[in-house]
Amino acid sequence: MSTMGLMTSIREYGELIRLQKKLAKVFPSFKEQHAWLQKFRQVDAHVKTAHNPSHVLQFILAIFNTPESVEGCIVEAGAFKGGSTAKISLAAAHMNRPFYVFDSFCGLPENKEQHIKSVMGYSIQNWFDGGNFAGTLDEVKGNVQAYGNINVCEFVPGWFNETMPLFNKKLPWPIWM
Ligand SMILES: C[S@@+](CC[C@H](N)C(=O)[O-])C[C@H]1O[C@@H](n2cnc3c(N)ncnc32)[C@H](O)[C@@H]1O
């Protein structure tokens, strides 16, 4: 592993410890904390994802910490293979919130964006080419069925610029991508 990779892993590990302490505030029982973390680890073990576990856990903590009195649904803009979708669906079901999943289900749109290096300094050339990060609707549904809760999910296939302007549900939520 490169030094940069090692630093990233250490940072991620530290971040997960910090967030697990926050999870303990939501679920004081160790058994419950463990059960939630196991469900998320199952997703990481079986589904190809494009996120750091800490990033999605941060988002899920925000779901748990939003009072029931705040109305609204959760939206995901970009599911890839459905890993983050599966995790978020579990939290959405727990909090009784509908969950809308927007995606082309055929990857990124064609584009001329130039991506050379990430903020961490490594090459990300061609990462964002059209068609990358593709997960079909069947793949995403299959993964959510296996590791999440599909009952709270509404899938909205299509390009964001065409599907999102038509979306008219109450939305108190940030968007996960
Ligand atoms: C980086 S991946 C998402 C990663 C995923 N949330 C995860 O954590 O594994 C980006 C996703 O957004 C979708 N996407 C990107 N731009 C889009 C657009 N303009 N319209 C529809 N879908 C788009 C891609 O199809 C892809 O599934």
The ligand as an SDF file (V2000), in Angstrom:
LIG
                    3D

 27 29  0  0  0  0  0  0  0  0999 V2000
  -20.2070    7.8800   -7.9230 C   0  0  0  0  0  0  0  0  0  0  0  0
  -21.6180    6.9820   -8.4010 S   0  0  0  0  0  0  0  0  0  0  0  0
  -22.5960    6.9390   -6.9230 C   0  0  0  0  0  0  0  0  0  0  0  0
  -21.9440    6.1620   -5.8280 C   0  0  0  0  0  0  0  0  0  0  0  0
  -22.9070    5.5410   -4.8410 C   0  0  0  0  0  0  0  0  0  0  0  0
  -23.7050    6.5490   -4.1550 N   0  0  0  0  0  0  0  0  0  0  0  0
  -22.1300    4.7320   -3.8240 C   0  0  0  0  0  0  0  0  0  0  0  0
  -21.9200    5.2500   -2.7230 O   0  0  0  0  0  0  0  0  0  0  0  0
  -21.6990    3.6050   -4.1490 O   0  0  0  0  0  0  0  0  0  0  0  0
  -22.5380    8.1950   -9.3440 C   0  0  0  0  0  0  0  0  0  0  0  0
  -23.9040    7.6740   -9.7890 C   0  0  0  0  0  0  0  0  0  0  0  0
  -24.6410    8.7990  -10.2670 O   0  0  0  0  0  0  0  0  0  0  0  0
  -25.2740    8.4810  -11.4890 C   0  0  0  0  0  0  0  0  0  0  0  0
  -25.3220    9.7510  -12.2570 N   0  0  0  0  0  0  0  0  0  0  0  0
  -24.3240   10.6790  -12.3650 C   0  0  0  0  0  0  0  0  0  0  0  0
  -24.7260   11.7410  -13.0920 N   0  0  0  0  0  0  0  0  0  0  0  0
  -26.0200   11.4850  -13.4440 C   0  0  0  0  0  0  0  0  0  0  0  0
  -27.0120   12.2180  -14.1780 C   0  0  0  0  0  0  0  0  0  0  0  0
  -26.7320   13.4210  -14.6880 N   0  0  0  0  0  0  0  0  0  0  0  0
  -28.2360   11.6760  -14.3240 N   0  0  0  0  0  0  0  0  0  0  0  0
  -28.5120   10.4430  -13.7860 C   0  0  0  0  0  0  0  0  0  0  0  0
  -27.6300    9.6970  -13.0840 N   0  0  0  0  0  0  0  0  0  0  0  0
  -26.3990   10.2020  -12.9070 C   0  0  0  0  0  0  0  0  0  0  0  0
  -24.4210    7.4060  -12.1260 C   0  0  0  0  0  0  0  0  0  0  0  0
  -25.1880    6.5610  -12.9650 O   0  0  0  0  0  0  0  0  0  0  0  0
  -23.8820    6.6530  -10.9010 C   0  0  0  0  0  0  0  0  0  0  0  0
  -24.7360    5.5810  -10.5460 O   0  0  0  0  0  0  0  0  0  0  0  0
  1  2  1  0
  2  3  1  0
  2 10  1  0
  3  4  1  0
  4  5  1  0
  5  6  1  0
  5  7  1  0
  7  8  2  0
  7  9  1  0
 10 11  1  0
 11 12  1  0
 11 26  1  0
 12 13  1  0
 13 14  1  0
 13 24  1  0
 14 15  1  0
 14 23  1  0
 15 16  2  0
 16 17  1  0
 17 18  1  0
 17 23  2  0
 18 19  1  0
 18 20  2  0
 20 21  1  0
 21 22  2  0
 22 23  1  0
 24 25  1  0
 24 26  1  0
 26 27  1  0
M  CHG  2   2   1   9  -1
M  END
$$$$
